[in-house]
């Protein structure tokens, strides 16, 4: 039988508060099949689970669900337990399940999350509904430039549903979540990249035009495929998708001389002009098309890839890739940042006597950080690793300040 893999990360209220020694139970058909605990960084070991052959996710078919699902129960001292049903496991793919536990002071009791199926398998509305008259107009451009925000606000329902909650979500987490909900992680890398670029561009168009906020709503985007893209609260993320997003999250597409990111519509299988066919993009990836070629196939030859700045208020900016043997102020900042993060993630080795020289101890600490946060463990600090270090550093500092203020 085919095998897939699962990593579970357990946190308290936020990512700056990993939970050590949380009890994990994995169930199939309500039968407990595996138990484990989280380490000092709130992570489990890589868990191997049975699943179906990847061929079922590599061609459009409706007979066999192309992944296996498992349920997990997470318990920890002083925190409310949670059960998550429907964690998806694909053949030869690592699934990443983040779990957030609340304090028992909230008296919430055990919570249950039921994860929905992937949109390519489940029964979801395929049409994006927008007012016809409004849709024929150019949306108002409010922002002066395209920027990658630190977070966006996701409305978990249709725009008119005032009872649906709003969730503030880190931008990269949102893109990973949507891509993991909308496509299969077993697809070719260039196909994944093309779909991620479409998802990023759609999202940035909503931000750039302030599509919902200019209409009086208090959110950035909705979670429903009827209007936007599928976002699953606490949904499973897949490592190939996660790595792609980390590599290109500042990139987006636009058409010709237009300034706004393309409102990149897509459907699972369509010949409709101006829509990317997800299954069609998979076939093009199989044929060797790169991401830009796939996107131009569906959106036209005027499509190009651009890069945007981030708006995250990080204390330090990325300058260049840092690696073994480097000696400068950026290395010194890196060393002290990793040491500070150790306050929450003690599994990251301490860099004794930071000097600004990128030595073996620094490389080891970087590799451990990359492993903890599902980055390629190269030991070098490129933009993606620097961004993640900055993000975690900010989260840990915010948590520390909230405790002592």
Long-range contacts (C-beta under 8 A, 24 or more apart in sequence): 1-50, 1-51, 2-50, 2-51, 2-52, 2-53, 2-54, 2-91, 2-92, 3-48, 3-49, 3-50, 3-51, 3-91, 3-92, 4-48, 4-49, 4-50, 4-51, 4-67, 4-68, 4-89, 4-90, 4-91, 4-92, 4-93, 4-94, 4-95, 5-46, 5-47, 5-48, 5-49, 5-89, 5-93, 5-94, 5-95, 6-44, 6-46, 6-47, 6-49, 6-70, 6-87, 6-89, 6-94, 6-95, 6-97, 7-43, 7-44, 7-45, 7-46, 7-47, 7-94, 7-95, 7-96, 7-97, 7-374, 8-38, 8-43, 8-44, 8-47, 8-72, 8-74, 8-97, 8-99, 9-38, 9-42, 9-43, 9-44, 9-96, 9-97, 9-98, 9-99, 10-38, 10-42, 10-43, 10-74, 10-76, 10-99, 10-101, 11-42, 11-98, 11-99, 11-100, 11-101, 12-79, 12-100, 12-101, 12-102, 12-103, 13-100, 13-102, 13-103, 14-100, 14-395, 14-399, 15-392, 15-395, 16-344, 16-392, 16-395, 16-396, 16-398, 16-399, 17-344, 17-399, 18-42, 18-43, 18-344, 18-345, 19-76, 19-79, 19-101, 21-76, 21-77, 22-74, 22-75, 22-76, 22-79, 22-99, 22-101, 23-74, 23-75, 23-76, 24-72, 24-73, 24-74, 25-72, 25-73, 25-74, 26-70, 26-71, 26-72, 27-70, 27-71, 27-72, 27-73, 28-70, 28-71, 30-71, 33-70, 39-347, 40-345, 40-346, 40-347, 41-345, 41-346, 41-347, 41-348, 41-372, 42-345, 43-372, 46-94, 49-89, 51-89, 51-90, 51-91, 52-91, 53-91, 54-90, 54-91, 54-92, 54-93, 54-186, 57-90, 57-91, 57-184, 57-186, 57-187, 58-184, 58-186, 58-187, 58-282, 60-269, 60-279, 65-117, 65-121, 66-90, 66-121, 66-184, 66-186, 67-91, 67-118, 72-97, 72-99, 74-99, 74-101, 76-101, 78-103, 78-104, 79-103, 79-104, 80-104, 80-106, 80-108, 80-109, 80-110, 80-111, 81-110, 81-111, 82-110, 82-111, 82-112, 82-113, 83-110, 83-111, 83-112, 83-113, 84-112, 84-113, 84-115, 84-234, 85-112, 85-113, 85-114, 85-115, 86-114, 86-115, 86-116, 86-117, 87-115, 87-236, 88-115, 88-118, 88-236, 88-238, 90-184, 90-185, 90-186, 90-238, 91-186, 92-186, 93-185, 93-186, 93-238, 93-239, 93-240, 94-238, 94-239, 95-236, 95-237, 95-238, 95-239, 96-236, 96-237, 96-238, 96-239, 96-242, 96-374, 97-236, 97-237, 98-234, 98-237, 99-234, 100-234, 113-233, 113-234, 115-232, 115-234, 115-235, 115-236, 116-181, 116-232, 118-181, 118-182, 118-183, 118-184, 119-181, 119-182, 119-225, 119-230, 119-268, 120-182, 120-183, 120-184, 120-268, 120-278, 120-279, 124-225, 124-230, 125-224, 125-225, 125-226, 126-225, 126-267, 126-268, 127-226, 128-225, 128-226, 128-227, 128-228, 128-265, 129-226, 129-227, 130-227, 139-205, 139-209, 139-211, 139-214, 139-260, 140-209, 140-210, 140-214, 141-208, 141-209, 141-259, 141-260, 142-208, 142-209, 142-210, 142-213, 142-214, 143-207, 143-208, 143-210, 145-308, 145-309, 146-204, 146-208, 146-252, 146-259, 146-260, 146-261, 146-306, 146-308, 147-207, 147-308, 147-309, 147-310, 147-311, 148-204, 148-249, 148-250, 148-308, 148-309, 148-310, 148-311, 148-312, 149-207, 149-310, 149-311, 149-312, 150-310, 150-311, 150-312, 150-313, 152-203, 152-207, 152-220, 152-221, 153-218, 153-219, 153-220, 153-221, 154-219, 154-220, 154-221, 154-222, 154-223, 154-231, 155-212, 155-217, 155-219, 155-221, 155-222, 155-223, 156-222, 156-223, 156-231, 156-233, 157-222, 157-223, 157-224, 158-222, 158-224, 158-226, 158-227, 159-212, 159-215, 159-217, 159-222, 159-227, 166-218, 166-219, 167-233, 169-231, 170-391, 171-203, 171-249, 172-245, 172-246, 172-249, 173-237, 174-203, 174-231, 175-199, 175-200, 175-203, 175-245, 175-249, 176-237, 176-241, 176-242, 176-245, 177-231, 177-232, 177-235, 177-237, 178-203, 178-229, 178-230, 178-231, 179-241, 179-244, 179-245, 180-232, 180-235, 180-236, 180-237, 180-238, 180-241, 181-229, 181-230, 181-231, 181-232, 181-235, 182-229, 182-230, 182-266, 182-278, 183-241, 183-278, 184-282, 185-238, 185-239, 185-240, 185-241, 186-240, 187-282, 187-285, 188-282, 188-285, 188-286, 189-240, 189-244, 189-285, 190-285, 190-289, 190-290, 190-291, 190-294, 191-281, 191-282, 191-284, 191-285, 191-286, 191-291, 191-294, 192-240, 192-241, 192-244, 193-244, 193-248, 193-291, 194-276, 194-281, 194-285, 194-291, 194-292, 194-294, 194-295, 195-266, 195-276, 195-278, 195-281, 196-241, 196-244, 196-245, 196-248, 197-248, 197-251, 197-252, 197-253, 197-264, 197-291, 197-295, 197-305, 198-253, 198-262, 198-264, 198-266, 198-276, 198-295, 199-229, 199-264, 200-248, 200-249, 200-251, 200-252, 200-261, 201-252, 201-253, 201-254, 201-261, 201-262, 201-263, 201-264, 202-228, 202-229, 202-261, 202-262, 202-263, 202-264, 202-265, 203-229, 204-252, 204-261, 204-308, 205-260, 205-261, 205-262, 205-263, 205-264, 206-263, 208-260, 208-261, 209-260, 239-374, 242-374, 243-374, 243-375, 243-376, 246-375, 246-384, 246-387, 246-388, 247-384, 250-307, 250-308, 250-309, 250-310, 251-305, 251-306, 251-307, 251-308, 252-305, 252-306, 252-307, 252-308, 253-295, 253-299, 253-303, 253-304, 253-305, 253-306, 254-303, 254-304, 254-306, 255-299, 255-300, 255-302, 255-303, 256-302, 262-299, 262-303, 264-295, 264-299, 266-298, 274-298, 274-299, 310-387, 312-390, 312-391, 312-394, 313-394, 314-390, 314-391, 314-393, 314-394, 315-390, 315-393, 315-394, 316-390, 318-383, 318-386, 318-387, 321-380, 321-381, 321-382, 321-383, 322-358, 322-380, 322-381, 322-386, 323-358, 323-379, 323-380, 323-381, 324-358, 324-359, 324-360, 324-362, 324-363, 324-379, 324-380, 325-358, 326-357, 326-358, 327-355, 327-356, 327-357, 327-358, 328-356, 329-356, 331-356, 331-357, 331-358, 331-362, 332-356, 334-358, 334-362, 334-366, 334-381, 334-386, 334-389, 335-362, 335-365, 337-389, 337-390, 337-393, 338-362, 338-365, 338-366, 338-369, 338-389, 340-393, 340-396, 340-397, 341-369, 341-389, 341-392, 341-393, 341-396, 343-396, 343-400, 344-392, 344-396, 344-399, 345-369, 345-372, 345-392, 347-372, 348-372
